[in-house]
Amino acid sequence: MSRPPTFETPGCARSRTLTTDRGGFAVLDARPGASAGAPKGTAVLVPGFTGSKEDFIALLKPLTDAGYRAVAIDGRGQYESPGTEYPAAYTLDELGRDLLAQTAAIAAEDGGGPGPVHLLGHSLGGLISRAAVLADASPFRTLTLMASGPARVGPAQRERVRLLGDALATLSMAEVWEAMQALEPPADTELGSADTEPGGAGHDAHEELLRERWLRTHPRQLIATGHILTSEPDRVDELAAVRPLPKHVLSGERDETWPVPLMDEMAVRLGALRTIIAGAEHSPNTDRPAETAAALTAFWDPH
């Protein structure tokens, strides 16, 4: 499970509902200060499996400091965006259409002048971003796949996702949460305060927010997107043929979901820029946000 360092919205951002022709979606919308002038562009940030827009909180200030607007999105059925019981709403094609609708709504704001739109998908969000680009690449100036591989996840992760799906089919979200906590105690999370050490009040409050996010995520969304993670075919050649869209493959130096050498190979096949963030694992956005933001803006600036 992704573990954002905080759920507190930074001063550069506001939490709001983005209205699209496919419904409303919860977003964190971060903008450069008024003195910075018009943004260089807009980054659309798509979270991964069991995640949410909060996974990008640590990136928002560095990105706005660099002159970019950044919009992090809860997809359909994720955390604060409403979901549905209908499995067909969570196919990869439908989630890609949601992303295209979200991007169109963002571009229509502020008189239709968001600047170039840079799409970034983390993990499952990378597969959703790929589906959107294969459906219609025209809204996007660049594509970054962060800790996201060419096809389905590796065998160990497939088994974990399968076990989660089986549990969600028979247990409540609260029961599944308790089972996960018993099997895998929460990792220590740095929240910037001595009061957030394990057992401290800040740590306990953060764990409760993680639990709340889990409980507000739609179980049907998790079951359906888990199926995507365990069955998605290799579509790298299709994506490579989408030109002249510049592509970027970014990851940590270790990853248990998709092996790093597999992402190296994918970058070669795509003709993409390849960045490895030292000291990061599957979530460079939370492990090393400053370094990740610097790599992203270095890629976006020439475009």
N, C-alpha and C positions, 0 to 999 in steps of 0.2 A: 504494500500500500504506500502511495506517495504520502510524504509527511512535510507539508509546508512549515517553515519555521515559525509562522505566526498567521493568525486569521485577521489581524488588524489592518484595515485598509490604510495605505500610506497617504500622506497629505496631497500627493500629486494625483490621486485617483478618487473616483466616486463609484459606489455600487449603485447600479440601476438596472432597469429592464430595457432591453433592446427589442423594439417592436419590428417584426418582419412579416412578410406575407405567408409565413409558415408558423406564426405564433410568436409569443414573447419568450425571450431568453435572458437569464441573469448574466450580467457582465460586470467586470471591473474596468472602468474607462479611465486611463491615465493620460495626461496631456502635459507637454512642456509649459512652463510658466508663461504668462502673458508677454513678458519682456523678450521672450525667445523668438517671437514672430511665428510665422506659419510653420507647422511641423515639416520636417524633411520627408516624412511619409508616415504610414500607419501600419503597425504590426498587429496582425490578427493571431492570437495565441490559443491553440486548441489542446486541451489537457488529455491525459491518458486514462486507462482503465482504473476504476475506483477513485479517480482524481477529481479535480474541480479547478475552477478559475484561480483559486487561492494558491495553487501550485506555482503560479507565476508572480506572486506578490513580491518576492525578493528581486525580481528583474525589473519591476515597474519604474522605480526611481532611476536606476542606471540608464534605462532606455529613454526616459523623458529627459534626463540630464544631457543625453546625447542628441536631443532634438526630435525624438520620435514620439508620436502618439502610440499607445499600446492598449489593445482591447483584448482582455482575457475572457473566455466564454465558458459558461456551463452549458454543455450540449443537452439535448433532449433527455430528460430523466436523470441528469446529473445534479446533485445537491439542490440548488435553488431554482433550477428550471423545471417546469412541470413535465411529467412523463405520462405514459399511457400503458394500458395492459396489452395493447396490440403488438405482437412481436414484429409485424411487418413494418412498424414505424422505426425500427432499430436496425434495419439492414444497412450495409455499408453504402449502398446507393442512396438510401433515404437520408442517412446522416451526412453524406456528401452534399445532397440538395439542401439540407438545413444550413450547412456551412456556406454555400453559395448565396442563400437568402440572407444570412447574417452579414456577409461581406457586402452585398448590395445595399442593405439597410445602413451599414456604417458609411458606405460611400455616398449615400444620398443625404447624409447629415452635413451640416455646415455648408449648405449650398452646393453639395456634391464635390467638395474639394479636399479630400483627405490626403492628397498626395499619393505617391506610389503605395500600393498595398503589398506588404511582405507577409507571406503566410508561413507560420511555424506550427508544426504538429509534433507533440511529444508522445512517443510510444504508440498506443492505439490512436492517438490524435494524428500521428503521422500517416497511418493507414487511411483515416478519414480524410485528411488533407490530400492524399494521393487520389482518392476517389473523386474529390471535388475537382481537382486539376484535370483528371482524365475526362470528366464530364464537360468542363469549360475552364480553360486556363486563362481566358481573356481578362478576368478581374485582377490578376496577380502579376506583380513585377518580379518576385522571386519566390522560391520555395525552399524552406529548411525542414529537413527531417531530423528530429532530435531523438536519439536513442530509440530509433524505429528501424526495423529491418525490412528485408525484401519480401518476406512471406510470413507464414505462421511462426509463432514462437517456438523455442526449442523444447525438447521432450520433457525436461523437468518442469518447465513452466506450463506446458500443456496439461500435465498431470495435476498441478496445483489449481489451474483454472477449472479442470473437470471436477475436482473435489468441491470447489466452491459452488459450481453450478448445481451439483447434486444436493448440497446443503441448502441452497436457496430454494430448491424445488419443494422442500419438505419443512423447513424451519422459517421462523420469522427473522427479519433483519436483526432484531435485538438478540435473538438466540445465536445467530451466526456470528455476530460481533463478539459475544461472550466466548464462543468456541474458538474464534481466532485469537483472542487475547490469551486464552489458556494455552494454546499451542505455540504462540509466538509472542512473548511479552514485548511491549512497546520498546523501541530503541530510544536511547537518550536523544533529546532534541535540544539544540542550543537556541534559546529564545532571548538571549541578551540580558539576562538577569539572574542573580544568585538565587532568587526565589523560584526559578524554574528547574532546579535540580530534581532528579527523580524523588518523588515523595513530597516535594514542596508544593505550595499552593498554586504557583504559576504553572508548574508542570501538570498538576491535576486538572487545572482549568483548560490547558491545551488539549489534554487527552479527552476531556469532555466535549470539546469542540470537534475533535476528530470523530468521536462517536456520533455526535449530532449530524455531521456531514454524512456519515455512513447511513444513519437511519433515514435521512431525507433523500437518499439516492434510491431510484426506483429499482426494485429487484429484477423486473423484466428487462430493464436496460442492461443490468450486469450479466444476466443469463445470455442475452442476445449478443452483446459485444464480446463476452467470453467466447462465444462460438466463432466470432470473427477472428479473434486472436489465435484460435486453434485450427482454423481451416483456410485462412486467406492464401490464395495462390501467389506465386511470384509474378508480379506485373512490372518488374523493373524495365524490361525492354519497351513496354508501352509508354512508361513515363519518360524514358530516355528520348523517345521520338517526339515528345512535346517540346517544341523549340519555337522561339529562342529563349525560353524560360530558364534563367540561371538557377542552378540547384546547389544545395549545401547539405552535406551529411555531417552532423555534429553529435558527438557522444562523449561519455566519460572514458577513462582508460580501462575500466572494468565494467562488465555488464552481464548479468545472469539471464536476461530475457532474450537478447539476441547477442551472440558472441561478437566481440569487437572485430575480429578478422572478417566476419560476414558483412559487417557494415563497411569495412575497408573495401571489400570486393564490390559491394553495391555502389559505392561512390565512383569507382573506376568505370563500372558499367554505365552509370548515369553521366559520366563526364563532369562530375560535381566537385566542388571544393570540399575537402575533407578536413575537419577540425576535431582534435581530441583534447578534451579539457583535463589537464593533470589534476589528480586528487579527487576526481568525480567518478561516480558510478552511474546508475541508471537514470538519475535525475540531476544533470548538471545545473538545471535551473534552481535547485535548492541546495545542492552540494557546493557549488562554486558560482554564485550568481554574478559577481562582478566580472570574473573572467569570461563567463558565458555571454553576458551582455556585450562585453568588448569584442568578442569574436563575431557576434551577430551584427553589430553596427559596422564593423570593418567590412563585412560582406555586403551589407545594404548600402553603405555610403556611395560606392561607385555607380549604383543603379538608381 
